[in-house]
Amino acid sequence: MVLMKMKFSFQKRVKLAQALWLLSWVASIGGAVTFTLGVFLKTELHRRSEVMDNAEIHAVPNTLMIVGLTSLGVNFFAGRMCQDALDASRFPRWKGLLQPYLAVAVFLALVMLVAIVMSYAMKGSLEASLEVGLRNGIRFYKDTDTPGRCYRKQTIDQLQMAFQCCGNTDFRDWFEVQWISNRYLDFNSREVKDCIKSNVDGHYLVDSVPFSCCNPSSPRPCIQHRLTNDSAHYSYEYEAEELNIYVRGCREALVSYYMGLMNSIGAGVLSIFLVQMSVLVSLRYLQTAMEAVAGQENMEMETEGYLLEKSVKATAKEFRDKALTLLQLNQEDTMSGGRNPDALS
């Protein structure tokens, strides 16, 4: 059973070819936009790579860049085909290339759809990557004289000021690590000695946060040391006071920022995907409508176009059988190739 059959007069075929030519150029621009979005997202992720534990999240921009570049070539090819479709004598030269082209176009559309789904589904991986990366960044904050870590302090400070955040989950994460280097501690001080002795691992842990956690919008001078000690500050209550440091964690801030980017990019790529599907469907109709004209004297005759020659189920079964046959042939060739040396010996 032919799926979605339509009749096309000569005028309709001409209009379809002209519309498809325009659509193919729109889709080409969409491919360029997709590539640009992928580059932009990859650049943004690379900027914060020091606070990310793995590069799995880069699968999204990498896929977008590949899809964008491939889309440019595929849609340029479609535009050339549409021009030749206006002349029935030139269109037959594309006949042998149409089936491979449609297969590539369908695969491209599926990969684009996967990229869209990935852009919405990567929140868990992003959050896990940031959790480990930020934890390590805070842990190595003090190592300004250690090769490979000397810029961690600058990175974390700039990050906290830019995203108005503090710590990994919240500002209390700074209480759990020694973020002040031993170079800047007076070990003759009784306070320092008592603090180090009170810790099992011998670290200098204090209820303080770096200056980059300070909120400049607060009217009160920044309280960044002895945050939990009410008596250390005038008219201050730790539990009740609205602290004048950033209370939101940097992981939450970064996840919110990147997911906002990915959701916006996903919506944009979805629009481009719909245009790409329109090109694919229109080209299939044009192909089947033009095939009926081939070899006919009357080039202006009415023809029929369709999406599938058989039902979806029958087409899927036929495709599966062809794939299995091809796989079987490849296996036989591999086995015969492996036996040849023995036969020669």
C-alpha positions in Angstrom: 0.0 0.0 0.0 1.4 3.3 -1.1 1.8 5.8 1.8 0.5 9.4 1.4 0.0 9.4 -2.3 -0.6 12.8 -4.0 -1.2 13.9 -7.6 1.1 16.4 -9.2 0.4 18.4 -12.4 3.3 20.0 -14.3 2.6 23.3 -12.6 2.6 21.7 -9.1 5.9 19.9 -9.8 7.4 23.3 -10.8 6.1 25.0 -7.7 7.3 22.1 -5.6 10.8 22.3 -7.1 10.9 26.1 -6.5 9.7 25.8 -2.9 12.2 23.0 -2.3 15.0 25.1 -3.7 14.1 27.9 -1.3 13.7 25.4 1.6 17.1 23.9 0.9 18.8 27.3 1.2 16.9 28.0 4.4 18.0 24.6 5.7 21.6 25.4 4.6 21.5 28.6 6.7 20.1 26.5 9.5 23.1 24.2 9.2 25.4 27.1 9.5 23.5 28.3 12.6 23.7 24.8 14.1 27.4 24.7 13.6 27.8 28.2 15.1 25.7 27.2 18.1 27.9 24.1 18.6 31.0 26.2 18.5 29.6 28.8 21.0 28.5 26.0 23.4 31.8 24.3 23.2 33.6 27.6 23.8 31.5 28.2 26.9 32.1 24.8 28.3 35.8 25.0 27.6 36.0 28.3 29.6 34.9 26.4 32.7 36.8 23.2 31.9 38.9 23.6 35.1 35.8 23.1 37.3 34.5 20.1 35.3 35.6 16.6 36.0 35.0 15.0 32.5 34.5 15.9 28.9 31.3 13.9 28.3 29.2 17.0 28.2 31.2 18.1 25.1 29.3 15.4 23.1 26.5 17.9 22.7 28.5 20.7 21.0 30.5 18.2 19.0 27.4 16.6 17.6 25.9 20.0 16.7 29.1 21.0 14.8 29.2 17.7 12.9 25.4 17.9 12.1 25.8 21.6 11.0 28.6 21.0 8.6 26.9 17.9 7.1 23.7 19.8 6.7 25.4 22.4 4.6 26.6 19.8 2.1 23.3 17.8 2.1 21.2 20.9 1.5 23.5 22.3 -1.2 23.1 19.0 -3.0 19.3 19.3 -2.6 19.3 22.8 -4.1 21.2 21.6 -7.2 18.8 18.8 -7.6 15.8 21.1 -7.5 17.2 23.3 -10.3 17.6 20.2 -12.5 14.1 19.1 -11.6 12.7 22.0 -13.6 14.2 20.4 -16.7 13.0 16.8 -17.2 15.9 16.0 -19.5 18.5 16.8 -16.8 16.8 15.2 -13.8 17.5 11.5 -14.7 21.2 12.0 -14.0 20.4 12.3 -10.3 18.4 9.0 -10.3 21.3 6.9 -9.1 22.2 9.3 -6.3 18.8 9.9 -4.9 18.5 6.8 -2.8 21.9 7.2 -1.1 21.2 10.9 -0.6 17.8 10.2 1.1 19.5 7.7 3.3 22.1 10.2 4.4 19.4 12.9 4.9 17.3 10.6 7.1 20.4 9.7 9.1 21.3 13.4 9.5 17.8 14.1 10.7 18.0 11.3 13.3 21.4 12.6 14.5 20.0 16.1 14.8 17.1 14.7 16.8 19.5 12.9 19.1 21.4 16.2 19.6 18.2 17.9 20.6 17.4 15.2 23.1 20.9 15.3 24.5 20.8 19.0 25.0 17.8 18.5 27.3 19.0 15.3 29.0 22.6 16.2 29.9 21.7 17.9 33.2 22.6 14.9 35.3 26.1 14.5 33.7 26.7 18.2 33.9 25.8 18.3 37.5 28.0 15.3 38.4 30.9 16.7 36.4 30.6 20.1 38.2 30.3 18.6 41.6 33.6 16.8 41.4 35.3 19.6 39.5 34.3 22.3 41.9 35.1 20.1 44.9 38.7 19.7 43.5 38.9 23.4 42.7 38.0 24.4 46.3 40.4 21.7 47.6 43.3 23.0 45.6 42.5 26.7 46.0 45.4 27.3 48.3 48.0 25.6 46.0 49.1 28.8 44.3 52.7 27.6 44.2 52.0 24.1 42.9 52.6 23.5 39.2 49.3 22.7 37.4 47.2 24.2 40.2 48.7 27.7 40.5 45.7 29.3 38.7 43.0 27.5 40.6 42.6 30.3 43.1 42.1 32.9 40.3 39.7 30.6 38.5 37.5 30.0 41.5 37.5 33.7 42.6 36.6 34.8 39.1 33.9 32.2 38.9 32.3 33.1 42.3 32.3 36.8 41.4 30.9 36.3 37.8 28.1 33.9 38.8 27.5 35.5 42.3 27.9 32.2 44.1 30.0 30.7 46.9 31.3 27.2 47.3 30.1 24.0 45.6 26.7 23.3 47.2 26.8 26.5 49.3 29.3 28.7 51.3 29.7 26.1 54.1 31.8 24.0 51.7 34.7 26.4 52.5 34.4 25.4 56.2 35.4 21.8 55.4 38.7 22.5 53.6 41.9 24.3 54.4 41.8 27.0 51.7 44.5 29.3 53.3 48.0 28.2 52.4 50.5 27.3 55.2 52.7 30.1 53.9 50.3 32.7 55.2 49.7 31.1 58.7 51.6 32.1 61.8 52.4 28.8 63.5 53.6 30.7 66.6 50.0 32.0 67.1 48.1 30.1 69.8 44.9 30.5 67.8 46.4 28.8 64.7 47.9 26.0 66.9 44.6 25.3 68.7 42.8 25.2 65.4 45.2 22.7 63.8 45.2 20.5 66.9 41.4 20.4 67.0 41.4 18.8 63.6 42.1 15.1 63.2 43.9 15.6 59.9 45.9 18.6 61.2 44.3 21.0 58.8 43.6 24.7 59.4 39.7 24.6 59.2 37.9 27.9 59.9 34.4 29.2 59.4 35.5 31.7 56.8 35.1 32.1 53.1 37.3 33.9 50.4 36.7 37.5 49.5 35.1 36.5 46.2 32.1 35.3 48.2 31.3 38.8 49.4 28.1 40.3 48.0 28.8 44.0 47.0 25.1 44.7 47.1 25.0 44.3 50.9 25.0 47.7 52.8 27.1 46.1 55.6 30.9 45.7 55.2 31.6 42.1 54.3 31.7 39.5 57.1 33.8 36.7 55.6 35.6 35.4 58.8 34.1 33.8 61.9 30.7 33.6 60.2 29.3 31.2 62.8 30.5 33.3 65.8 27.8 35.8 66.8 30.0 37.4 69.5 32.8 38.2 67.0 30.6 40.8 65.2 28.5 43.7 66.5 24.7 43.2 66.0 25.1 39.9 64.2 23.2 36.6 64.4 24.4 33.8 62.2 21.2 31.9 62.1 18.8 34.9 61.7 21.0 37.3 59.8 20.7 37.8 56.1 24.4 37.1 55.3 26.2 39.6 53.1 27.9 36.8 51.2 26.5 34.8 48.3 24.6 31.9 49.6 23.9 30.1 46.4 26.3 27.3 45.5 28.3 27.6 42.2 27.2 24.2 41.1 23.6 25.3 41.1 24.5 28.6 39.4 26.5 26.9 36.6 24.0 24.1 36.0 21.3 26.8 35.7 23.4 28.8 33.3 24.4 25.9 31.0 21.0 24.3 31.0 19.5 27.6 30.0 22.0 27.7 27.1 21.3 24.1 26.1 17.5 24.5 26.3 17.6 27.6 24.1 20.0 25.9 21.7 17.7 22.8 21.7 14.7 24.9 20.8 16.6 26.5 18.0 17.9 23.2 16.6 14.4 21.8 16.8 13.2 24.5 14.5 16.0 23.7 12.1 15.1 20.0 12.4 11.6 20.7 11.3 12.9 22.6 8.2 15.2 19.7 7.5 12.3 17.3 7.6 10.3 19.5 5.3 13.2 19.4 2.8 13.4 15.6 3.1 9.6 15.0 2.6 9.4 17.5 -0.3 12.4 16.0 -2.0 10.9 12.5 -1.7 7.6 13.7 -3.3 9.6 15.4 -6.1 11.7 12.3 -6.7 8.7 10.0 -7.0 6.7 12.5 -9.1 9.6 13.0 -11.5 10.4 9.3 -11.9 7.0 8.9 -13.6 8.0 11.5 -16.3 11.2 9.7 -17.2 11.0 8.3 -20.7 7.7 9.9 -21.5 7.1 12.1 -24.5 4.6 14.3 -22.7 6.8 16.0 -20.0 3.8 18.0 -18.8 1.7 14.9 -17.9 0.1 14.5 -14.4 2.0 12.2 -12.2 1.7 10.7 -8.7 4.1 11.3 -5.8 4.3 9.4 -2.5 6.5 9.0 0.6 6.7 5.2 0.7 6.0 2.7 -1.9 4.8 0.3 0.8 3.4 0.6 4.3 5.7 1.6 7.1 5.8 -1.9 8.5 6.6 -3.5 5.1 9.2 -0.9 4.4 10.9 -1.5 7.8 10.8 -5.3 7.2 12.4 -4.9 3.8 15.1 -2.6 5.2 15.8 -5.0 8.0 16.1 -8.0 5.6 18.5 -6.0 3.3 20.6 -5.0 6.3 20.8 -8.6 7.6 21.7 -9.9 4.1 24.5 -7.3 3.8 25.8 -8.2 7.3 25.7 -11.9 6.4 27.7 -11.3 3.2 30.3 -9.3 5.1 30.7 -12.1 7.6 31.1 -14.7 4.8 33.7 -12.5 3.1 35.6 -12.2 6.4 35.5 -15.9 7.0 36.6 -16.7 3.5 39.4 -14.2 3.8 40.6 -15.9 7.0 40.6 -19.3 5.3 42.6 -18.3 2.2 46.1 -18.3 3.9 45.5 -21.9 5.1 44.4 -23.0 1.7 47.5 -21.5 0.1 49.8 -23.2 2.6 
